[in-house]
Amino acid sequence: MTECGAAAPLVHAATHLRFSDLPQAVVTMTTHCVLDTLGVALAGTTEPVTRIVRQTMTAEHADGPARIWGTSQSTAASVAATVNGTAAHALDFDDWAPGSGIHPSAPILPALIAVGEEIGCSGAELITAYVAGYELQERIGMAIGPSHYARGFHTTGTVGTFGAATAVGHLLGANADQLTMALRIAATQAAGLKAMFGSMGKPLHAGRAAAAGVQAARLAMNGFIASEDALFGAQGFVATHADELDETPLRTPFGDPWHVLETRNKEHAACFGTHGAIDAALTMRGTPNFDPRMIEAIELDIPPICIGVCTIAEPRTMLESKFSIAFVTALALVNGTAAADQFTEAALHDPEIGRLTQSVRIRPNPDLAKTETQVCLRMHDGSVVRASADSGQRSWFDDVSEQDQRIQSKFCALAGPHVSYSRAAVIAEQVDRLERCLDIRTLTRTWTPPE
């Protein structure tokens, strides 16, 4: 099977997508994704992984038109995409797509904005390119299904490369042949191992996917030729990275549905697989007279897909703690939140959190949805408290704008300490009007601390 058969509908849809094709709900959700990604990236700029990646990459490419977010430094587009993509995933607080399991924006937006700064694109052009990349990316992720993830690949690093390449190609005006070639080039660059979860390697996946997307699109538009079997051939991406291919998502038209509307913006700064447990724990903690010191043991029923992903029993670092469902459950029960500022060395060594972490027993339950968790607390007095939660439910009901305030509040809380709270509020207002922006460089130059 070649791209001529399987990828043609996706390439045609992505190539011909125009801003006028987008419903207002899609435009609004895209601005939410931009603001959410920028907020977690600005907060992630001080993380050790981001500092190391920035220092290493900029030593090789000191100058260029693309800004490293949260700083006054500019560099080459692929370097900025690497650093900003890493920062966007450093806290594991960035958005998530329930169909594919990808963190969709961390690879796409850093690549797109870096190139957009080079050419001075408009906000409407950026939004359209983002949606083109997102919709193609999600369909490929769904087509290769859970076997890709089960084999040990991190979809944000692998499939995210296709999203970034598509978004950048669209922004640069790629035709169908050029975009097809960009996807072939992306296929041989797509990488990311689940073995890296809980380490600096995981956020680097997003940064490398963003940079690879920039490079794939540019190589294609400069005449680079890659094998037509790169995606669907006998030794191509799908054959080597998945057990099977479901062509149905590949043939599903853009808008039927708009997958971007399914995006989940995280409320807790940990692996999404832990969110059901956190939500259930917070429900329990909110009951009158609740006292975590009365808990003797904690039992968690979790979906089998989470085993080995977020089940680190004894986290040794803060990065590992974000992939420990036992730790985050204990953290939520003791502190009443799992926000970014709760993941500290003090929390990691807190005796009460440690006691509860050690008391957790985990059972895989195949009857649960992949975002669902059941929590049972056994108290010292012999009583039992139960709660369950499904974190896959969207936070809005009828109109995506219902979550405007929540997204803006999360952004200001994350970005405020880095760019000032007053500037964060201004940035939030500017991104809300992104579709009317004539040149995104007027926005990106404000993504720094005030002088």
N, C-alpha and C positions, 0 to 999 in steps of 0.2 A: 504494500500500500504506500503511495506517495502523497505528498502535500496536495497534489492536484485533486485527489479525491477527498481527503479528510479535512484539510485545512482551508480549502477554497472558500467555503461559506464564511468562516471567521475572518479571513483576510479581506474578503469583499466588504463585510460589515464594518470592520475596523477602518479600512481605507476610506470608505464613503461616509462615515459618520460626521455629522455637522452639528453645531451648537443648536440650531433650530429644531433638530430632531429630539432634543432632550426635554422631557417633562420638567416642570419646576421642582418637583420632589427630588429628581435625580440631581439637579443643580444644587439644591439645598444640601442634600446628603454629601455631595462632593466637597462643598465648603466646610462641612463638619469634619470630613476626613482630613482635609488640609489643616484645619485648626488643631484637631486632635493630634495629628502626626507632628506638627510643629511644636506643640506643647511638650509632648513626651521627649522629643529630640532636644529641645532647649534644656529640659531638666536632665537629659542624659549626657549633656556636653561635659559635665564634670566627672562622669564615671571613669574609672581607670581604663576600661577598654577603649573608650572614645579618645581619651588623652593619648594612649599609646598608638592607636591607629592614625590619629591626626599628626602626631610627631613623626611617625615613620613615613607616611605618605607625602606630607608637605616637604619633607627633606629632599624628596626627589623632584617635586613640582611646586616651586615656591610661588609662582605667579600665574594669574589667569583671571577670567571674568566671573567665575562662579564663587559665591560666598560660602564660607563655612558658617553655618547658622550659630548665632550666639557669640560671634566674634567679628572683628573688623577685617579678618584675613580673607583674601580671595585667592583662588587657585584654579587649576584646570578642571573642566566639568567632571571628568571621570573620577578625579581625586575628591572633589567636593561631594559627589554622589556616594563614594565609599564612606567618607567620614560621616556625612549626614545620615546615610542609611544605617550605619552602625549605631549612631546616637539615637535614632528613632526606635531601635529595637533593644537598646541597652537596658532599659528598665522592665522590659516585657510588659509594657503598659499600652502598647499600640493596638490598633483595631484588628479585628478577626473576621474571617468570612466562614460562616457555618457550613456552606456546601462543600468546599474544598479543604477547609482547615488552614488556609493560608493567612498569614498576616499581610493583607493586600497592599497597604499604603506604604509601608517602610521600603520596599524595593522600588515602587513606581514613582512616588513623589520626589524623593531626592534626585533621581535621575532626570525627571521631567523639569523640575525647577532649575537645576544646574544648567541644562541646555536652554531653557527658557530665558535665563539671565543672559546668556550669550547672544541670543537673537532678539531679545526684547519683545517677547510674545505678550499677548493680551491675556487678561484673566479668562475670557471666554474661550480662547484657544487652549489654554492650560486645562480648563475644566473638560473640554471635549476630548483632548488627548488622554487625560486621566481615565475618563469613562471608557474610551476605546481599549486602553491597556487593561483596565480592570475587568471588563466584560470578556475579553479574549482569555485573559489569565485564569479567570474563574472557570470558564468552560473547559480549558485544558486540564485544570486541577480536578474537576469533577469527572472528566472523561477517563483519566487514569485511575481514579477511584482510590479506595483505602489501601490497596495492595502496595502502592508506591510508598506510602507512609509506613506500612508494616514491614517493608524491606529495609527500613532504616534511613530513608531519605527525608530531609526537612524541606517541605514544600515551599516555604518562604524563600529558601535559597535556590531551589531548583525551578519550580514553576514561576516564581517571582521574576526570574530572568526574562521569561517570555513577555510578562506584563510590562516590564520596564522597556524592553526593546520595542514593543508595539507602541507604547505611549510616546517614546522619543521619535520613532519613525513617523507617527502621525503628525507630531508637532513640526517635524522637518519637511512634511509634505511628501512622504514616500508614496509611490504608486504601488499597485498590487504586487508586481514582480519584486520590487525592492523590499516590501514588507515581508513577503514570503522568504526572501533570502535572509532578512534579518532574523526571522524565526529559526531558520536552519543554522545560522551562526550561533544564536542563543542556545540551541540544543546542545552544542558541543562545549558550551561554557557553563551550563547549568550544574550547580553543585551545592551540597549541604547535607551533613550527616547528623542524624539524631544523637549520635554518640557525643556530640558537642553540647547537648543540653546541660545547663547548669554551669557552663564555662563561658569564657570570652568568645569562643568560636561561634556560638549561636547568633549573637548580634552581628558578628562579622558576615554571616551568611546574607543578611539583608543588604549590607553595604556592598558586598561583592556582586550580588544580583543587580543592584542599581547600576554599578559601574559597568558590568558586563552588558547590560541593556543599552547603555550609552554607546559602548564600543560596537555592539552588534548592529545597531541602526546606522551608525556612521560608516562602518565597513561596507554594509550593503549598499548604501547610497553612493559610495565611492567605487563601486564596481566589483567588490569582492564576490567570489563564487564559492559556494559550499555545496556539498552533496545533496541531491534531491531526496535521499533516503534518511536525512538527518533526524527527522521527527518520527516517521512511521515506517521506516524501512526495516529490513530483517535485523540489522544491528544498530538501529537508531535509538532515539531517546526512549520511546515507549517500550520497545522490545527489551531493552536492557534495564529499564527502571520500573516496570510494572508487570503484573501477571496477565492483564487483559486491558482492552480498550473498549469503552462504551461510547460509540459515535453519536449517540443522541444529543449530549450537551454540545458537541461540535456543530450540530446542525440546527440548534435552537436559535432563532433570530434574536438579535439584540432587541430588547424591549419586551420579550416574551419568555421570561421576564427580564426586568432590569435587575441583575444580581447585586449591583451596588446598593440597592435599597435594603438588602439583607444584612448589610454590614453591622457588626456589633462593636460598639465603642466600649472599651473596658472600663469597669468601675473599680477594679482591684489591680494592684501592680504585681501580678504573678501570672504564671501559666494559666491559660483559659480553662484547662482541665481541672483546676482547683476552685474555680469560681462557684460552682454549685455548692461545694462544701462550705466556702466562705459565706455565701448567702444564707445557707441553712443555719450556720453558727451564729450569724448576726441576728437572725430571727429569734433564736433561743436566748441570746444575750439581752435582747430587748424586752424580755418578759419581766414582770415585777419580781423584785427580790432575788434575781439571778446572781449567783456567786460562783465563779469558776473554781474557787478553792474547794467546793463541795463535789467536784467531778472526780470520780475514781477511775473511770475508763471511758474511752471513746471508740465507737465502732463506725466505720465508714463503708458503705456499699457504693462502689463506683463502677462505671462502665469498663469493660475489659480493655478498650482502646487506650485507657489512661495508664494501665499497668506498664511500668518501665518508662513512662513519659514524665509523670509528675509524682512519682512514688519514692523519691530518695528518702530513706528512712532516717538517716542522721546527717543532715546538711552541715557541711563544714565551713561554707562561705555564704555570703548573702546571695550570690548568683544561684548556688545550689538550693538555698531556702525557697526560692521562687518556684522550684520544681519539686517541692516536698509538700504534698497535700496534708500530711500530718502536721508539719510545722505551721502552715498557713491557717489551718483550722484552729490550732492552739493559739496562734497570734490573734485571730479574730475573736476568739472567746475571751481572751485576757484583756486585749486592748480595745476591742470594739470597732476595729477598722483594720483594713489591709491596704491602706494607701501607701504611696511611694515612700513617704517619710517614716513609715513604720519598719521598713526593712533595714535595720541597722545592726551593728555589731552588738550593741547592748541588748537588742531583742534576741539575737542569736544565742546569747549567753544568759538570758533571763532564766532564773531557776524555775519559776512557775510555768513559763512557756515550755521550757525543757521537760518538766515533769509531764505536762499534758501531751507533748509530742511523743514521749516514750510510751504513753498509755494507749496510743492509737493502734487499732487493729483494722486491717483493710481486707475487704472481700470483693472480688470481681463479681458483678451481677449482670449477666447478659440481657436481662429484661429492661435495663435502664437505657434511656437515650444517651447519646455520647456526651451530652452536656449536663446530665442529671446526676445528683448525689443524694444518698439517704444517710442521715447522721443520727446516731443513737448515743446518748449520754447516760452512763450508769453512775449514779450518785452514791456517795458514801452512806446515805441513809437507806439504800436499797431501792429507791425510786428510779424510774427510767424516763428520760425526756427524748422525744423523737421529733425530727423535722426533716423535710426534704426540699430541694430546690432544683430548678432547671434554669441554668444561666443562659441557655440558648434563646430564651424569649426576648424579643426586641423591646426596647424601652419606650417606644411610641406606638400609638394605636391607629389613629386615623390620618395623621399628618406628621411627616418627619420633623417639621418645625416645632413640634411639641418638645423635642429634646434640645432646642436651641440653648436654653439657659443652662442645662446640665453640661453641655459641651463647653460653653463659654466659661463656666465656673471651674471646670476641670483644667482648662487651659490657663486661666489666670492663676490658679493655685500652683501649677507646675512652672509656668514661665515667669511669674512675678518675681521670685527670688533671683532670677538670672538677668532679666531685662528691666526690672522695676515694675511694680504693680500698676502704676499709671500708664506706662508704655504698653504693658500687656493688654490693658483694656482698650487702648487705641488699636493695637494689632488685631484684636478680636473683631472690632467694628470694621476694620479694613477688609479682613478676610470674608466677613459676612456680605460685603459688597463686591466680592471678587469678580463676578461676571461683568461688572462695569469698569474694571480697571483696564486702562489702555496699555500699560507697560508694567509687568510685574516687578521690574527693578525698583519702581517707586515704593513697593511694599517690602521687598527683601532687604533693602538698605536700612529699614527700621528694626530688623530682627537682631539687634545688638544691644548691649547695655548702653545707657546714655553716657555721653562723654563728660 
